[in-house]
Amino acid sequence: MIKIYHNPRCSKSRQALEWLNKKGHAPEVVEYLKSPLSREELEGLVKILDGSPLEMIRKKDAPSGLKLESPDSVVEALVSHPQFMERPIVVAKGRAVVGRPFERIESLLS
């Protein structure tokens, strides 16, 4: 099962979803702005993320005063401000990746 945390307004997220569909995958699509993730869901993503939890935060959208010093602070920021989540995030095979660059999604599924 593949899951994509998706923002349909984001071109990179749309491209990732289109690529997954063209490759024959039928991912579960989670529009995280319509259905924000719970603290537990975010903590679960942090645990399986390939890379730093800081990658889950959109640097250009997050306010400069946001203190992101630990995985817990990333979770707290995303619980309070889901719009700061980087996209897409793809989950498969018990792992998660931030799909930037796009090759990360390809390596997750290979």
Secondary structure, DSSP 4 states (H G I P E B T S, - for coil): --EEEE-TT-HHHHHHHHHHHHTT--PEEEETTTSPPPHHHHHHHHHHBSS-GGGGB-TTTS-TT----SHHHHHHHHHH-GGGB-S-EEEETTEEEE-SSTHHHHHHH-
